[in-house]
Amino acid sequence: MALIVILQECVPLQDPSDGWSANYGFWIRAGVLGGVVAVGMAAFALYMIPGVVLSNRQLVLLCIGQGVCYPFAALLVAALWVFPIPFMILTIISVYVMVFALLFLLVAGKEAFSEMAKHPDELILTVGFSGSQSVMAFVYAGYAVLFAHVAGTHFEVPVILLLSIIKIIMKNLVSRTIVHMKDMVPEAVIFTVDFFNSMYLATSMQNASSISTVLTMMTIDITQTIFELRSLYYRTNTIVSRLHQACGTLTSCGCLLPAVESLCRDTSKFALQARENVIISSCLPHKLSAETQTLLETLKSLPGNGVRTVPRMSTADFRGSIRSKIEKASAKSIWSRSTRKIEPGNDVTRTSVKPIHEVTKDGKGWLNVASTPHKRILNETLEVLFTTECVVLTEYLESIIPVLYANFVLLFVHLPSARYHKDLVGITPDNVGSTVSNIFIYAALEFASFIFLIFMMMRNCRLKALYHLAFVLETQMLLVQVKLITWVLMSLSFRVEHFGTLAYFLSCGLLLTLPSLAGADFTFGFAWMSHRG
């Protein structure tokens, strides 16, 4: 990811006033961004729509094709109209989608389209998932515009508080579009919402006018982290001992995973657990040993397991059914859902495992399982594992993103194209060190909380958080990589003059009258258009 971003930034940019024909560097950047986004869209379809199969070769062809066709289409618009293209990302979004659809048909074939047509609900949810992520990208870009406008005023701190509210809203928005695929929720939400939150928090620290503002940012974020870790601590403090009691084993190791594995391997004890919403299979592919695969088939055959359902998306019941189902599923915090996979063995064959959901509460209680205290221990354990995954991913991302951004600033300020980055205005090789020092301090605090989480999970559950992190990064490598590359390229592109007018579109509803900021013509006059007659 970092290599792609650095190589792109090494491509020189030309003065936008020189016209579209002279700005070859910009068209190269547009091609890179277009190709990466295309791979991300294809990856979503690959994981979210049953029957869609794409090889690595097809993904590469799709990336190259979109990376070539998209800038040529934009170049044609610029040649016939004006350059820079006003609201470029929005103006030619329809062109981008049409090019992508055509290339997807050519690369994936009619069979893939036929499979997608057989699953209209999943297709609509996939489109909604992609749309929610696009909305989030624009919302955070708008936040950057707002913060830049109030920097140095008494509105600076209230706008910082707004960042936490945006984070909560965006998490709910993104998670609702993927509520039927619980195993993908942590990666999908955290590597989108938390990425942008960390990126723009670091940007705000860079642009903050006073040390008190920076301290406020750090205090708010660290306070949230402390509450998350405190909640997780109390949830994990007694779970192992209660799980061993439920399994009838008294071992001194205090390990969570062997205990829950023992419970799952004992079918008689497993059958006694409340499992009306427990789904044995996963929406993600995993490598399992023949023994583990046989065990899963045995567990599937037991009565009382839950069934994975997809929200209905037909026109007739869209307003009623989808809203009620999603809101019901989201009644509890999405971050307390129980989802986890059973550990694989050694000799492997490919199969699929689906996440285990939490037992949901109806009007009459917990399906008559309250008489025995250990009936819900499996669900509680899976909730702990799911929450641990969310917190581990969050702490990991909040530790590395500020470091990556600060290092990007340290590098980019030395490049010739730095003068076209609006977030680098006023930053020189002489003062860049002091400018990003606050970001490194913030990253150090986040890293300290990450280390604390690792030791806490080892103490309470004998659970190696780094293994948990590695498991997610390995099993969802494609999704993680395309998200990181896409969001870094897109967030940096929003700050380059050549992509320019998006920020005004986002800020016009706020009635902001600003000078040229974040690459935007805030007078809405598009002076370069009149200069070209």
C-alpha positions in Angstrom: 0.0 0.0 0.0 2.7 2.5 1.0 4.7 1.7 -2.1 1.8 2.4 -4.4 1.1 5.7 -2.7 4.7 6.8 -2.8 5.1 5.8 -6.5 2.0 7.8 -7.4 3.2 10.8 -5.5 6.5 10.6 -7.4 4.6 11.2 -10.6 5.1 15.0 -11.2 2.0 17.2 -11.4 1.8 20.1 -13.8 0.1 23.5 -13.4 -3.7 23.0 -14.0 -3.7 26.3 -15.9 -1.5 24.6 -18.6 -4.5 22.6 -19.7 -5.5 19.0 -19.9 -3.0 18.1 -22.6 0.0 19.1 -20.4 -1.2 17.5 -17.2 -0.1 13.9 -17.9 0.8 13.4 -14.3 -2.8 14.0 -13.2 -4.2 11.5 -15.8 -1.7 8.9 -14.5 -3.0 9.5 -11.0 -6.6 9.3 -12.1 -5.8 6.0 -13.8 -4.2 4.5 -10.7 -7.2 5.6 -8.5 -9.7 4.3 -11.0 -8.0 0.9 -11.3 -7.7 0.4 -7.6 -11.4 1.4 -7.0 -12.4 -1.1 -9.7 -10.6 -3.9 -7.9 -12.4 -2.9 -4.6 -15.8 -3.0 -6.3 -15.1 -6.4 -7.8 -13.8 -7.7 -4.4 -17.1 -6.7 -2.8 -19.0 -8.6 -5.4 -16.7 -11.6 -5.0 -17.3 -11.9 -1.3 -20.9 -10.6 -1.0 -22.7 -12.2 -4.0 -22.9 -16.0 -4.1 -21.7 -17.6 -7.3 -19.4 -14.8 -8.4 -15.9 -16.1 -9.0 -13.0 -14.0 -10.1 -9.4 -15.1 -10.4 -6.4 -12.9 -9.6 -5.7 -12.6 -13.4 -9.3 -11.3 -13.9 -8.8 -8.8 -11.1 -5.6 -7.6 -12.7 -7.2 -7.2 -16.1 -10.1 -5.3 -14.6 -7.7 -3.0 -12.8 -5.6 -2.3 -15.9 -8.7 -1.9 -18.1 -10.4 0.6 -15.7 -7.1 2.3 -15.1 -6.7 3.0 -18.8 -10.4 3.6 -19.9 -11.4 5.8 -17.0 -8.8 8.6 -17.5 -9.3 8.5 -21.2 -13.0 9.1 -20.7 -12.3 11.9 -18.3 -9.7 13.3 -20.7 -12.4 13.4 -23.4 -14.7 15.3 -21.2 -12.0 17.7 -20.3 -11.1 18.2 -24.0 -14.7 18.9 -25.0 -15.6 20.9 -21.9 -13.0 22.3 -19.5 -10.0 21.4 -17.3 -10.0 20.9 -14.4 -13.4 19.3 -14.6 -15.7 20.9 -12.1 -16.7 18.3 -9.4 -14.8 15.7 -11.4 -15.4 12.7 -9.1 -19.2 13.5 -9.1 -19.5 14.8 -12.7 -18.3 11.6 -14.4 -19.3 9.0 -11.8 -21.9 7.7 -14.3 -19.1 7.3 -16.9 -17.0 5.4 -14.4 -19.8 3.0 -13.5 -20.6 2.3 -17.2 -17.0 1.6 -18.0 -16.7 -0.7 -15.0 -19.9 -2.6 -15.9 -18.7 -3.1 -19.5 -15.2 -4.2 -18.4 -16.7 -6.5 -15.7 -18.9 -8.2 -18.4 -15.9 -8.6 -20.7 -13.5 -9.9 -18.0 -15.9 -12.0 -15.8 -18.1 -13.2 -18.6 -21.9 -13.6 -18.9 -21.8 -16.4 -16.3 -20.9 -14.0 -13.5 -23.7 -11.6 -14.6 -26.1 -14.5 -14.6 -25.1 -15.5 -11.1 -25.5 -12.0 -9.9 -29.0 -11.8 -11.5 -30.0 -14.9 -9.4 -29.3 -13.0 -6.2 -30.9 -9.6 -6.5 -31.1 -9.0 -2.8 -27.3 -9.6 -2.3 -26.7 -7.5 -5.4 -28.7 -4.5 -4.1 -27.0 -4.9 -0.6 -23.6 -4.9 -2.3 -24.4 -1.7 -4.2 -25.7 -0.2 -0.9 -22.5 -1.2 0.8 -20.4 0.4 -1.9 -22.6 3.5 -1.8 -22.4 3.8 2.0 -18.6 3.8 1.8 -18.7 6.5 -0.9 -21.0 8.6 1.2 -18.6 8.2 4.1 -15.6 9.3 2.0 -17.4 12.5 1.0 -18.7 13.2 4.5 -15.1 13.1 6.0 -13.9 15.3 3.1 -16.6 17.7 4.1 -15.5 17.6 7.7 -12.0 18.5 6.6 -13.4 21.6 4.8 -15.4 22.5 7.9 -12.4 22.1 10.3 -10.2 24.2 8.0 -12.8 26.9 8.0 -13.1 27.1 11.8 -9.4 26.6 12.5 -8.2 29.4 14.8 -11.7 30.3 16.0 -13.7 29.4 19.1 -15.6 26.9 17.0 -12.5 24.6 16.7 -13.3 22.4 19.7 -17.0 21.9 18.9 -16.1 20.8 15.4 -13.6 18.3 17.0 -16.5 16.9 19.0 -18.4 16.5 15.8 -15.8 14.0 14.6 -16.9 11.4 17.2 -20.6 11.9 16.2 -19.7 11.4 12.6 -17.9 8.2 13.5 -20.9 6.7 15.3 -23.3 7.6 12.5 -21.0 6.2 9.8 -20.4 3.0 11.7 -24.2 2.4 11.9 -24.7 3.3 8.2 -21.9 1.0 6.9 -22.8 -1.9 9.2 -26.5 -1.9 8.2 -25.6 -2.7 4.6 -23.6 -5.8 5.6 -25.7 -6.9 8.6 -26.4 -10.3 6.9 -22.6 -11.1 6.7 -21.5 -10.8 10.4 -18.1 -12.3 9.8 -17.2 -9.4 7.5 -18.5 -6.6 9.8 -15.4 -5.9 11.8 -13.1 -5.6 8.8 -15.7 -3.8 6.7 -16.6 -1.2 9.3 -13.2 -0.6 11.0 -11.1 -0.5 7.8 -13.5 2.1 6.5 -14.9 4.3 9.2 -12.0 4.0 11.7 -9.5 4.5 8.9 -11.1 7.8 7.9 -11.6 8.9 11.5 -7.9 8.3 12.2 -6.7 9.9 9.0 -8.8 13.1 9.5 -8.0 13.2 13.2 -4.3 13.3 12.2 -5.0 15.9 9.6 -6.9 18.0 12.1 -4.0 17.8 14.6 -1.7 19.0 11.8 -4.0 22.0 11.1 -4.9 22.8 14.7 -4.1 26.3 15.7 -3.3 25.7 19.4 -1.9 23.1 21.7 -5.1 23.1 23.7 -7.0 21.9 20.7 -4.6 19.1 20.1 -4.8 18.1 23.8 -8.6 18.1 23.5 -8.4 15.7 20.5 -6.1 13.4 22.3 -8.1 13.4 25.5 -11.4 12.6 23.7 -9.9 9.8 21.7 -7.9 8.3 24.6 -11.0 8.5 26.9 -13.0 6.5 24.3 -10.2 3.9 24.2 -10.1 3.6 28.0 -13.8 2.9 28.1 -13.6 0.3 25.4 -10.7 -1.5 27.1 -12.4 -1.2 30.5 -15.6 -2.8 29.1 -13.7 -5.6 27.4 -11.7 -6.2 30.6 -14.8 -6.9 32.7 -16.3 -9.1 30.0 -13.2 -11.2 29.8 -12.3 -11.3 33.5 -14.5 -14.3 34.4 -15.4 -15.8 31.0 -12.7 -18.5 31.1 -13.6 -19.9 34.5 -17.3 -20.0 33.7 -16.6 -21.7 30.3 -14.5 -24.3 32.1 -17.3 -24.9 34.5 -19.8 -25.3 31.6 -17.4 -27.8 29.9 -16.9 -29.7 33.1 -13.1 -29.3 32.9 -10.9 -27.7 35.5 -7.5 -26.8 34.0 -5.0 -24.4 35.2 -4.1 -23.0 31.8 -7.0 -20.6 31.7 -7.1 -20.6 27.9 -10.2 -19.4 26.2 -9.9 -21.1 22.7 -9.1 -24.6 23.9 -12.1 -24.4 26.3 -14.6 -23.3 23.6 -13.2 -25.8 21.2 -13.8 -28.5 23.8 -17.4 -27.4 24.1 -17.9 -27.5 20.4 -16.3 -31.0 20.1 -18.6 -32.4 22.7 -21.8 -32.6 20.8 -23.9 -33.5 23.8 -22.9 -30.3 25.6 -23.0 -28.3 22.4 -26.6 -29.4 21.8 -27.6 -28.0 25.3 -26.5 -24.5 24.3 -29.0 -21.9 23.2 -28.4 -21.8 19.4 -31.5 -20.4 17.7 -29.3 -17.7 16.1 -26.1 -19.7 15.9 -25.0 -20.3 12.3 -22.3 -22.9 11.9 -21.0 -21.8 8.5 -19.2 -18.6 7.6 -19.6 -16.1 4.7 -15.8 -16.2 4.3 -13.8 -19.2 2.9 -11.4 -20.9 5.2 -9.0 -23.8 5.1 -10.1 -26.7 7.4 -8.8 -30.1 8.1 -10.9 -33.1 7.1 -11.5 -33.8 10.9 -12.7 -30.2 11.5 -14.9 -30.3 8.4 -16.5 -33.5 9.6 -17.1 -31.9 13.0 -18.8 -29.0 11.4 -21.1 -31.2 9.4 -22.0 -33.0 12.6 -22.8 -29.7 14.3 -24.9 -28.6 11.4 -27.0 -31.7 11.7 -28.0 -30.9 15.3 -31.5 -29.3 15.6 -31.8 -25.8 17.0 -29.1 -24.1 14.9 -29.9 -20.7 13.3 -30.3 -20.0 9.6 -28.6 -17.2 7.8 -31.1 -14.8 6.3 -30.6 -12.0 3.7 -32.8 -8.9 4.1 -35.4 -8.8 1.4 -34.7 -6.0 -1.1 -37.7 -6.2 -3.5 -39.5 -3.1 -4.4 -42.7 -4.2 -2.9 -41.4 -4.7 0.6 -38.3 -2.5 0.5 -39.7 0.3 2.8 -41.2 -2.2 5.3 -39.3 -5.4 5.4 -35.7 -4.2 5.0 -36.2 -1.4 7.5 -37.7 -3.5 10.1 -35.2 -6.4 9.7 -32.2 -4.2 9.8 -33.4 -2.1 12.7 -34.2 -5.2 14.6 -30.8 -6.7 13.9 -29.2 -3.4 14.9 -31.2 -3.0 18.1 -28.2 -4.2 20.1 -24.9 -2.6 19.3 -23.3 -4.2 16.3 -20.1 -4.3 18.3 -21.5 -6.8 20.8 -22.6 -9.4 18.2 -21.2 -12.9 18.7 -19.3 -14.0 15.6 -16.4 -16.3 15.4 -14.9 -19.1 13.4 -13.8 -22.5 14.7 -10.1 -22.9 14.5 -8.7 -25.0 11.6 -6.6 -28.1 11.9 -3.5 -29.1 10.0 -4.2 -31.1 6.8 -6.4 -28.7 4.9 -9.2 -28.8 2.4 -11.2 -25.8 1.4 -14.6 -25.3 2.7 -16.8 -22.5 4.1 -17.6 -21.6 7.6 -20.2 -19.0 8.6 -20.2 -16.8 11.7 -22.1 -17.6 14.8 -24.7 -15.0 15.7 -25.7 -14.0 19.2 -28.9 -15.3 20.8 -31.5 -12.6 20.3 -34.0 -11.8 23.0 -37.7 -12.1 22.3 -40.6 -11.0 24.3 -40.8 -14.1 26.4 -37.2 -14.4 27.4 -34.1 -16.3 26.2 -36.0 -19.2 24.7 -36.4 -20.9 28.1 -32.7 -21.3 28.7 -32.5 -19.2 31.9 -33.0 -22.2 34.1 -29.4 -23.3 33.5 -26.8 -20.6 33.9 -24.4 -22.2 31.4 -26.8 -22.4 28.5 -25.6 -19.1 27.1 -21.9 -19.5 27.8 -21.2 -20.3 24.1 -22.9 -17.1 23.0 -21.1 -15.1 25.7 -17.7 -16.5 24.6 -18.4 -15.8 20.9 -19.4 -12.2 21.9 -16.1 -11.8 23.7 -14.2 -13.1 20.6 -16.1 -10.9 18.3 -15.7 -7.8 20.5 -12.0 -8.6 20.9 -11.6 -8.7 17.1 -13.2 -5.3 16.8 -11.1 -3.7 19.5 -7.9 -5.3 18.2 -8.5 -4.1 14.7 -9.4 -0.6 15.9 -6.3 -0.3 18.1 -4.1 -1.6 15.3 -5.5 0.8 12.8 -5.4 3.8 15.1 -1.8 3.0 15.8 -0.5 2.8 12.2 -2.6 5.3 10.3 -1.2 8.4 12.2 2.3 7.1 11.7 1.7 6.5 8.0 0.1 9.9 7.5 2.9 11.7 9.3 5.6 9.9 7.3 3.7 10.7 4.1 3.8 14.4 5.0 7.5 14.2 5.8 8.1 12.7 2.4 5.7 14.6 0.2 6.9 18.0 1.4 10.2 17.3 -0.4 8.5 16.5 -3.7 7.9 19.0 -6.5 4.1 18.3 -6.4 3.8 19.4 -2.8 2.7 22.9 -3.9 -0.5 21.4 -5.3 -1.5 19.7 -2.0 -3.7 22.0 -0.1 -3.0 20.3 3.3 0.7 21.1 2.8 0.3 24.8 2.4 2.7 26.6 4.7 4.7 23.4 5.4 8.3 23.4 4.4 11.2 21.0 4.9 12.3 23.3 7.7 9.1 23.2 9.8 7.6 19.9 8.8 9.2 18.1 11.9 7.4 20.4 14.4 4.2 20.2 12.4 3.9 16.4 12.6 5.3 16.0 16.1 1.8 16.1 17.6 0.7 13.3 15.3 3.6 11.1 16.4 2.7 11.7 20.1 -0.9 10.7 19.4 0.3 7.6 17.6 2.5 6.7 20.5 -0.5 6.9 22.9 -2.5 4.7 20.6 0.3 2.2 20.4 0.5 2.1 24.2 -3.2 1.2 24.4 -2.6 -1.5 21.8 0.1 -3.0 23.9 -2.1 -2.8 26.9 -4.8 -4.7 25.0 -2.4 -7.4 24.1 -1.3 -8.0 27.7 -4.9 -7.8 29.0 -6.1 -10.5 26.6 -3.2 -12.7 27.5 -3.8 -12.2 31.2 -7.6 -12.7 31.2 -8.0 -15.3 28.4 -4.6 -16.5 27.4 -5.6 -15.2 24.0 -2.9 -14.0 21.7 -4.3 -10.8 20.3 -1.6 -10.6 17.6 -2.6 -14.0 16.3 -6.2 -12.8 16.2 -5.1 -9.8 14.2 -3.0 -11.9 11.9 -5.9 -14.2 11.3 -8.1 -11.4 10.1 -5.4 -9.8 8.0 -4.6 -13.2 6.3 -8.2 -14.5 5.7 -9.4 -11.1 4.4 -6.2 -10.0 2.8 -7.8 -8.8 -0.5 -10.5 -6.8 1.2 -8.1 -5.2 3.6 -5.5 -4.3 1.0 -8.0 -2.8 -1.5 -9.6 -0.7 1.2 -6.3 0.7 2.5 -5.0 1.5 -0.9 -8.3 3.0 -2.1 -8.9 5.1 1.0 -5.3 6.5 1.1 -5.3 7.4 -2.6 -8.8 8.9 -2.4 -8.2 10.9 0.8 -5.0 12.3 -0.7 -6.6 13.0 -4.0 -9.3 15.1 -2.4 -6.5 17.5 -1.3 -4.9 18.0 -4.8 -6.0 21.0 -6.8 -6.5 19.0 -10.0 -9.3 17.0 -8.4 -10.5 20.3 -7.0 -14.0 21.2 -6.7 -15.4 18.4 -4.5 -14.8 20.3 -1.3 -17.1 23.2 -2.4 -19.9 20.8 -3.2 -19.6 19.4 0.3 -19.5 22.8 1.9 -22.0 24.7 -0.1 -24.8 23.3 2.1 -23.0 24.9 5.1 -23.0 28.3 3.4 -19.3 28.6 3.7 -17.7 31.3 1.6 -14.0 30.4 1.5 -11.0 31.1 -0.6 -9.3 28.3 -2.5 -9.1 25.5 0.1 -8.7 21.8 -0.1 -8.4 22.0 -3.9 -11.8 23.7 -4.2 -13.2 26.9 -5.9 -15.3 28.1 -3.0 -16.6 31.1 -5.0 -18.4 28.6 -7.3 -17.2 30.8 -10.1 -14.6 28.3 -11.5 -12.4 31.1 -12.7 -10.3 28.8 -14.8 -13.4 28.1 -17.0 -13.8 31.8 -17.9 -10.1 32.1 -18.6 -10.4 29.5 -21.3 -13.1 31.5 -23.0 
